[in-house]
Amino acid sequence: MSSEPKSFEAAITAPDFSSEDYCGTSYAAKLLGLSVATVQSLVEKGEVEAWKTLGGHRRIALQSLNAYLAKNSPKLARVDTDPKHRLRVLIVEDDESTRDLYRCQFEEWDLPIDCTWMPSALDALMDIASMRPDLLITDLSMPGVDGFEMLKALKRNQQLADMQIVVISGLQAEAIDARGGLPPHADLLQKPVNFDWLQGYLTALVAANAKWR
């Protein structure tokens, strides 16, 4: 019997809601040792608890992953639900091939990263407040609402004040300054993406996350 993920509103208005209790589909698949498609099927069957964000992204309850393992694979170790042991990352990039490149790199690095990929700044603005990422990686030049407008909007949200920001753009510094510049704490990386730098940066954030949270 299939079961639709509960609504975004029902999830985040629950008195005990915390975004740290949920993860993305890719991270859930990694924890369970299953494919993303299999995890999506488990959600649709109601075997794993999830909700959909306003932008349509599934967020999966970490505790429900352990309940699934206890029922179906009792000899396997339980998944780690401690939020300080993973880094929540949101990548906003409109080019599909670049998003695929990020996915491949992140899988190779084998870091405890719960990553969500979004194709537009508008998608990000709908969901970022409820997802509360530790790190935002974004392009600037995107159709419709661009990265500049998104960053200006996010600056007004105090709940995201501690979020780290890495901007990866083909624009030169002068062109960026002409559009009002970037938030003071944002790091700017020129395209093409320097994945060696990014791996080092993420590794350091993972370590800091575990130490200070």
Number of C-alpha atoms within 10 A of each C-alpha: 6 11 14 13 20 14 14 20 12 10 20 15 10 9 7 8 12 14 16 17 16 24 24 21 24 21 20 23 17 17 16 18 10 12 14 17 12 12 22 19 14 17 21 17 15 15 17 22 24 29 22 18 22 16 15 13 18 23 23 24 20 22 17 16 23 22 17 17 17 14 10 10 12 12 9 11 11 17 16 14 17 11 16 18 16 23 23 24 22 22 23 25 23 20 13 12 10 13 16 12 12 18 15 11 14 19 13 9 12 9 14 19 20 21 23 23 21 21 15 22 26 18 18 23 17 14 18 16 15 16 21 19 22 19 20 22 18 27 24 22 17 17 11 10 15 17 23 20 14 17 21 14 11 18 12 10 10 10 12 16 10 12 17 16 21 19 22 21 19 14 14 11 13 9 10 14 10 8 10 10 15 19 14 7 11 16 13 16 17 14 13 10 15 11 13 9 11 15 15 11 12 19 17 11 17 20 14 13 16 14 10 7 8
